[in-house]
Amino acid sequence: MLGETARRHRRDLLRLLGWSVLEAGPTLVSGALVAAALDRGFLAGDFATGALLLCCYAGVVVLGGFGARQAVQPLAEVVESLRFDLVSRTVRATLLRGVVPGERVDGRSVEGATKHTEVLRMLISQLLTVLRTSVFSLVFVIAGLFWLAPAVAWVSVGSTALVVLVLASTARGWQRRVRDGLLAEEKLSATASTTLLGLRDVVAVGAAERATRDLAVDVDAHADAVNRIGRVVAGRVAVLALGGRLPLAVLLLTAPQAVSSGVLTPGELLGAATYLIGSLDPVLRALVRVVGDIGLQIGVLLARVQEYARLPADPEPQATGSGATGEVALRGVDFAYGPASEKILDGVDLTIRPGERLVVVGPSGAGKSTLANLIAGLDTPQRGEVTLGGVPVTGLDRRWPRRSVTLLPQEAYVFSGSVRENLAYLNPDATDAELELACAAVGADELVASRGGLDGRIDSPGELSEGQKQLVTLVRAYASPAEVVVLDEATCHLHPERERRAEDAFAATGRTLVVIAHRISSAMRADRVVLLHGGAVDVGTHLELRTSSPLYADLVGYWNEA
Ligand SMILES: Nc1ncnc2c1ncn2[C@@H]1O[C@H](COP(=O)(O)OP(=O)(O)OP(=O)(O)O)[C@@H](O)[C@H]1O
């Protein structure tokens, strides 16, 4: 995931690297200039040279500050783009999994994904900020020390290697503990939010003690996990303290001997101490904090985000054929919303022929929308099966955009964006000519023209009336490649004449059209009508049902009066 963003921002990363070298520049010359200022200037009685050399150092520090300032912009480009990529991936994958039967997706999945992504953004920003200068600074310190005091440089290399070795060998255990801590925190927050949301029920059924006990278990588990992390942190801090201070201790202990024997001048001694105190120790600390702590936290969080960004599995292997003939069949379908709930559909058999215009009617709550969801594969029957072109609908290709069935619900969803983006939502490859054709067919051309054509904007969808929103979604469905279109009261806010025009337009394309009727006029122009009642279906033409079914005759009468 990170690699993809990094590839796109190669230039920004190179700019970041370049400015970071400049930012770390003062580290390279700090010890050397201090040593020269002392030996050739102040101790040699040449105050002007000493002061000039210190001024040079100050100049380099200002240049380093300029490098730090310039590095901010490329850093922000990379990090913000990374956040956008991560959020897009996780939300998209969560939504796609949401329409797959058997996948458990709720608001917490998206919330968890976005929360983790936000933390990741901050951590990666810190990682890049510290890492980019620390690595160069470390190299520069060692180089400076080799120039001034090679023996101290070797001790520094050894102690740095020791720190790296110890941290690397404990990295796995550390990562495991951080992950356990994160999981414990997630579990605690899930239990707490479930308990708090159902607080009234918990009190009503006298389960307060039980809920407290359950919560206490998760609180203890979280506390244990945090304690285990704390113990590892303590060990790592000790190693770091030893590794960072050892070279300085060696320098100070050997200083009298080294200076008196002429191995080091006083200036070189002070220069080496400047490198060690001013750079090596802080750099090692920063590196350990960043690579050891932040780096590992990033690894753990990325693994979690990757779980959220998991796309649903492709169709099951038994799903052969494209399902693209437009024939929908329900065989012995039973459906209920819960194991103890009443059946909404009870042993329903129904074949919808390719290119047929079928209208579904029935009393409120009879299960018309449920039938629409089953045809679209959004729900799975407990018994029997729903097939499309002979293939179980739940086994069809569910990659976005859905290619086989398009279901338009009553609530039309229009988002902020261009008119084109809204219309091409179910077929991003649609050409302008195809979209214009779809607009003309369903009668949305005036609306699109009034918004400034395909390039026009819909900045706040609330400006559109419900009918206008339904027109937008009708164009979407028309422009989609699906061979079966299900309109679940998707034209209820349109004038009857506009509704007829839209339905006729779909029927004229030769696709299978299933309309959950809002008005009796839809049933009157259908090839066949399905009357849904008490979990069963009666099927026939409008005239047949009118004479054979008293319930249908009642519904027609009710509609006519209305
Ligand atoms: N997600 C759900 N969970 C539990 N029960 C549901 C769910 N969705 C619908 N129901 C119930 O299932 C029954 C059928 O609902 P459905 O929406 O399919 O009926 P409908 O014929 O489309 O109704 P209407 O004409 O009022 O839109 C209703 O009793 C409804 O309350």
The ligand as a Tripos MOL2 file, in Angstrom:
@<TRIPOS>MOLECULE
LIG
   31    33     1     0     0
SMALL
NO_CHARGES

@<TRIPOS>ATOM
      1 N1        -34.0040   -5.3350    7.4340 N.pl3     1 LIG1
      2 C1        -35.1350   -5.7910    7.9470 C.ar      1 LIG1
      3 N2        -35.1310   -6.4440    9.1150 N.ar      1 LIG1
      4 C2        -36.2800   -6.9450    9.6510 C.ar      1 LIG1
      5 N3        -37.4840   -6.8290    9.0670 N.ar      1 LIG1
      6 C3        -37.5470   -6.1970    7.8940 C.ar      1 LIG1
      7 C4        -36.3860   -5.6390    7.2780 C.ar      1 LIG1
      8 N4        -36.7580   -5.0610    6.1040 N.ar      1 LIG1
      9 C5        -38.0750   -5.2430    5.9940 C.ar      1 LIG1
     10 N5        -38.5530   -5.9170    7.0610 N.ar      1 LIG1
     11 C6        -39.9440   -6.3280    7.2820 C.3       1 LIG1
     12 O1        -40.2340   -7.2780    6.2700 O.3       1 LIG1
     13 C7        -41.5510   -7.0790    5.7900 C.3       1 LIG1
     14 C8        -41.5010   -6.8530    4.2910 C.3       1 LIG1
     15 O2        -40.8520   -5.6340    4.0470 O.3       1 LIG1
     16 P1        -40.7030   -5.0310    2.5880 P.3       1 LIG1
     17 O3        -40.0380   -3.6970    2.7130 O.co2     1 LIG1
     18 O4        -40.0620   -6.0080    1.7070 O.co2     1 LIG1
     19 O5        -42.2210   -4.8270    2.1660 O.3       1 LIG1
     20 P2        -42.8290   -3.9730    1.0000 P.3       1 LIG1
     21 O6        -43.8870   -4.7840    0.3890 O.co2     1 LIG1
     22 O7        -41.7730   -3.4640    0.0930 O.co2     1 LIG1
     23 O8        -43.4520   -2.7630    1.8240 O.3       1 LIG1
     24 P3        -43.7790   -1.2670    1.3400 P.3       1 LIG1
     25 O9        -44.7750   -1.3610    0.2480 O.co2     1 LIG1
     26 O10       -44.3490   -0.6260    2.5860 O.co2     1 LIG1
     27 O11       -42.4920   -0.6640    0.9180 O.co2     1 LIG1
     28 C9        -42.1250   -5.8770    6.5440 C.3       1 LIG1
     29 O12       -42.8990   -6.3760    7.5980 O.3       1 LIG1
     30 C10       -40.9100   -5.1840    7.0780 C.3       1 LIG1
     31 O13       -41.1960   -4.5380    8.2850 O.3       1 LIG1
@<TRIPOS>BOND
     1     1     2 1
     2     2     3 ar
     3     2     7 ar
     4     3     4 ar
     5     4     5 ar
     6     5     6 ar
     7     6     7 ar
     8     6    10 ar
     9     7     8 ar
    10     8     9 ar
    11     9    10 ar
    12    10    11 1
    13    11    12 1
    14    11    30 1
    15    12    13 1
    16    13    14 1
    17    13    28 1
    18    14    15 1
    19    15    16 1
    20    16    17 2
    21    16    18 1
    22    16    19 1
    23    19    20 1
    24    20    21 2
    25    20    22 1
    26    20    23 1
    27    23    24 1
    28    24    25 2
    29    24    26 1
    30    24    27 1
    31    28    29 1
    32    28    30 1
    33    30    31 1
@<TRIPOS>SUBSTRUCTURE
     1 LIG1         1 GROUP 0 **** ****
